[in-house]
Amino acid sequence: LFSLIMGGAVISIAGVAFLFSEVIKNQAEDQIQITLESKVTRIHEVTDRAETLAYSLGVSVGTLHIRGAETTGTYQELTRQLFDEHPDYILGLGFGQKQNGVLPSEDWFYPFYEADSVVGNAASPTAESEKSSRYVNRASADNFYPETEAYQRYFLPQQRVWTAPYADVRSTLLT
């Protein structure tokens, strides 16, 4: 009689423990799924905003080209103004032309601005931060973009892609 009662109790406890573990496992899976979905949504928001900024630059460059703007300074200033209003997570903005493209007087032209540093008190989220940027001519001899793999793989065939995340000294980045 004792064995029957204890055996039934052990089986009942084991059954309850199994059901409890399944419920906990399902709750953990649901929580992981919710967390992943929110992170994917955040990344999608960031990439959408970056694509919109790049698209704005492209439309503006096309408009200036149609209107007959023919100085490098005009396009550099346009790029700088758009980059000055960038969100903190966008670290660079520029455009490159095909040979004698937007500016027929220039063989190659790629005005690019990148975040140089952030000055301010990073410990205090309410402190004012000053963004600074620097101009990089990606058509210069030391960084000649038509010879890069990215130019050959994405620029010439006009493909829109995002790189896989990669580590940089500043953070994990997408390009």
N, C-alpha and C positions, 0 to 999 in steps of 0.2 A: 504494500500500500504506500509506504514511504517513497519507494522508487518511482512509482507511478505519479505521485503528486510532485515530487522533485523533478522528474523528467518532464512533466507537463509545464512546470514553472520555468525550467531552463529553456525549453523550446519556445515558450511565450516570450521570455526575455530576449532570446536570440532573434525572434521574429520582430519584436518592437525595435531592437537595436538595428536590424537590417533596414526596416522601414525608415527609421530616423536617419540613418546614414544616407539612404537614397534621397530623402527630402533635403538634407543638408547639401548633398552633391548637386542636386538640381538647382537649389538656391544659389550655390556658388557659381555654377555655370551661367545662370541668368545674370548674376551680378557682373561676371566677366564679360558677357555679351553686351550688357548695357555700357560698361566702361569702354570697351573697344568701339562700340558704335559712336559714343560721344567723342572719342579721340579721332576717329575717321571723319566725323562731321566737322570737327575743328580743322583738321588738315584740309578738307575739301573747301571750307570757307577761306582759308589762307590762300590756297592755290587759285580759287576763283577770283579773289581780290587781286592777286598778283597778275593773273591773266588779263583782268580788266585794265590794270595799269599799263601793261605791255600793249594791249590792244589800243588804248588811248594814245600811246606814243606812236604807234603805227599809223593810226588815222591822222594824227596831227602832222606827222612827217609827210604823209601822202598829200595832205591839204597844202602844206607849205611848198612841196615840190610842184604841184599843179599851179600854184600861185606864182611860181617863178623865183622862189628864194634860192639864192645861189652862193651864199657864204657859209663857211663851216661854223662861224660864230652863231648864226641864227639857229642852227640845229643843235649846237652845243648848249645854247641857252634854253631852248625848248626842253631838252633832256634834263638839264639841271633843275628847271622849274618844276617839272613833273616829279623828279626824284626828291626835291626838297619837301614835298608834301606826302612822302611815302610813310606807310606804317612802319613801326620799329622792326617788324620781322622781315621786311624787304630790304636786303642788303646791297642790291645793285640794280641798275637800270641802264639800258643803252640799246642801240640798234646798229646793225652793220649793213652796208650796202654791197651789192654785187659790184664787180668792177665797172667804174664809171656809171653807176646807177643813179641814185638820188642827186648827187652832185657830179655832173659829167666832167667837171674840171678836175676832180679828184679821182685818181685810180681806185683807191680804197679809202673808206671812211667808216669809222666805228667809234662814235662818241659814247663813252660809258662813265657813269658816276657810281661810286661805291661808298658804302658807309666806312668812314675812317675810324671814328671812335665816338664814344659817348662820354660826355663830360658832365659830372653831377654826382650827387650822393645816391649811389645805388642802394644803400641800406634803407633809405627813406622813400617809399613809393610816392609820397606827396611832394618830394623835392623836384624842382624843375630840372630837366635834363636838356643839355644843348647837343643837338646832333651836328656832326660835321661830316663832310663828304670830300672826296677827292676825285679829280678828273683823271681818267685813264684813256689814252688813245690806243685802242686795241688794234689799230692798223699800223702801229709802230713796228720797227724792225725786231724788237725784242719780244713782241707778243703778237706776231702777224697772224690774224685770225683765219685767213683763207687756207693756211697750211695746217690748221687744227683738225682733229678727227670730228669734232662737233660741227664744224663748217661742212665737211664732206658728207657726214651722215644725216644731218638735220636741216642745215640752212639751205643747201642746194636743192634737195628734194622738197623743201617747204613742209617739213613734218613738225607737228606740234607734239612735244613729248615732255615729260618730267623725268628727271634722272631718279634713280634709286637714292634714298637718303645716304649721305656720306658725311664723315666726320671732318670738321674744320676746327681751327684753333678757337673760333668763336662759339660754335654750336654744331648741331647736326643740321645739315643744309639740304635743300632741294634746288635744282636748277631747271 
